[in-house]
Amino acid sequence: MTVLTRAVDRLIDLSTAIGGAALVLVALTILVDVTGRYFGAPLTGAQDISQMLMVLIVFGGMALCDRKGGHVSMDVFEPSFSRRLNARLDVFSALLGAVIFAGIAWTVYESSKLSLMLNLATNIIQLPKAWFQWALSAFAALTALSMLLKAIRLALAPPKAPGP
């Protein structure tokens, strides 16, 4: 289990680095485009580049967000539930998240097949959409795997002590 967890953590670090690099590229793209517009020569395809890089930014950091506990959670009823029920709900939430992200990965991968068949690309500079769909699918699958490992870890851990 620890070997798998370490491998997934390394993949999460890689996906985060890719997302971070995409964020830098988006900032540079916008800077070049805005500067170019000032001089009457905007960057051709800046919108296409920005839109596709946003896929890498959002889904590249999704697994890290889960690992750090950054997803939105509602604890309105948590104080009125027992520790055991709260622990089971945490496991259920992690499993549900894993199923949702696995569904996203599968759906986008299936969509990429259609993009390949129809040669779908961005409007201005004709970036192939399938490449970004593959990246999104891989990042979503990594997030699903991370959430599944979290569910297993939570299921094997003793229930948390009540808070203050």
C-alpha positions in Angstrom: 0.0 0.0 0.0 2.8 2.4 0.8 4.5 1.8 -2.5 1.3 2.6 -4.3 0.7 5.6 -2.2 4.2 6.9 -2.9 3.8 6.3 -6.6 0.5 8.1 -6.7 2.0 11.0 -4.7 4.8 11.3 -7.3 2.2 11.4 -10.1 0.2 14.0 -8.2 3.4 16.1 -7.9 4.0 15.7 -11.6 0.4 16.7 -12.5 0.7 19.7 -10.2 4.0 20.7 -11.9 2.3 20.4 -15.3 -0.6 22.5 -14.0 1.8 25.1 -12.6 3.7 25.3 -15.9 0.4 25.7 -17.7 -0.5 28.6 -15.4 2.8 30.3 -16.2 2.2 29.8 -19.9 -1.3 31.3 -19.6 0.1 34.3 -17.9 2.8 34.7 -20.6 0.2 34.2 -23.3 -2.0 36.9 -21.9 1.0 39.2 -21.4 2.1 38.8 -25.0 -1.4 39.2 -26.3 -2.2 42.3 -24.3 1.2 43.9 -25.2 0.7 42.9 -28.9 -2.8 44.5 -28.9 -1.3 47.7 -27.6 1.0 47.7 -30.6 -1.7 46.6 -33.0 -0.5 43.0 -33.4 -2.4 40.7 -30.9 -1.1 37.1 -30.4 -3.0 34.9 -32.9 -4.7 32.0 -31.1 -4.3 33.4 -27.6 -7.9 32.4 -26.8 -7.3 28.9 -28.0 -4.1 28.5 -26.1 -5.6 30.0 -22.9 -8.7 27.7 -23.1 -6.7 24.5 -23.6 -4.2 25.4 -20.9 -7.0 26.0 -18.4 -7.8 22.3 -18.7 -4.3 21.5 -17.6 -4.4 24.1 -14.8 -7.7 23.0 -13.3 -7.4 19.2 -13.6 -3.6 19.2 -13.1 -4.2 20.5 -9.6 -7.3 18.6 -8.7 -5.6 15.5 -7.2 -3.3 17.8 -5.1 -6.4 19.7 -3.9 -7.9 16.4 -2.7 -4.6 15.2 -1.1 -4.4 18.5 0.9 -8.1 18.4 1.8 -9.0 21.5 -0.2 -12.3 20.4 -1.6 -15.4 22.1 -0.2 -17.1 20.2 2.6 -20.2 20.9 4.6 -20.0 20.0 8.3 -23.5 21.3 9.3 -24.6 17.9 10.6 -21.3 16.5 11.7 -21.6 17.6 15.4 -24.9 15.8 15.7 -23.6 12.5 14.3 -21.5 9.9 16.1 -17.8 9.5 15.4 -18.4 6.2 13.8 -21.1 7.6 11.4 -18.8 10.6 10.6 -16.0 8.2 9.8 -18.3 6.1 7.5 -19.5 9.3 5.8 -15.9 10.4 5.1 -15.2 7.0 3.5 -18.4 7.2 1.5 -17.5 10.8 0.3 -14.1 9.7 -0.8 -15.6 6.7 -2.7 -18.2 8.9 -4.3 -15.6 11.4 -5.4 -13.5 8.5 -6.8 -16.6 7.3 -8.8 -17.3 10.8 -10.1 -13.8 11.4 -11.2 -13.5 8.0 -12.8 -16.7 8.8 -14.7 -15.3 12.1 -15.8 -12.1 10.3 -17.0 -14.0 7.6 -18.9 -16.5 10.1 -20.5 -13.7 12.5 -21.6 -11.6 9.6 -23.0 -14.6 8.3 -25.0 -15.2 11.9 -26.2 -11.5 12.0 -27.3 -12.2 9.1 -29.7 -14.9 11.2 -31.4 -12.5 14.2 -31.5 -9.9 12.0 -33.3 -12.4 10.6 -35.7 -13.8 14.0 -36.6 -10.4 15.8 -36.4 -11.8 18.3 -33.9 -9.5 21.2 -33.2 -9.6 24.7 -31.7 -11.1 27.4 -33.8 -8.2 29.7 -34.5 -4.9 27.8 -34.5 -6.3 24.3 -34.9 -4.8 22.7 -31.8 -6.1 19.1 -31.7 -8.6 18.8 -28.9 -7.9 15.1 -28.3 -4.5 15.8 -26.7 -6.1 18.0 -24.1 -8.9 15.5 -23.6 -6.3 12.8 -23.0 -4.6 15.0 -20.4 -7.9 15.8 -18.7 -8.8 12.1 -18.6 -5.4 11.1 -17.1 -5.6 13.8 -14.5 -9.2 12.8 -13.6 -8.2 9.2 -13.4 -5.3 10.1 -11.1 -7.7 12.1 -8.9 -10.0 9.1 -8.8 -7.2 6.8 -7.8 -6.1 9.3 -5.1 -9.6 9.4 -3.7 -9.9 5.6 -3.7 -6.6 5.4 -1.7 -8.0 8.0 0.6 -11.1 6.0 1.1 -9.1 2.9 1.9 -6.9 4.8 4.3 -9.9 6.3 6.1 -11.7 2.9 6.2 -8.6 1.3 7.9 -8.0 4.2 10.3 -9.7 4.4 13.7 -12.4 7.1 14.0 -11.2 10.6 14.8 -11.6 11.9 18.3 -14.3 14.5 18.8 -13.2 18.1 18.2 -13.2 20.9 20.8 
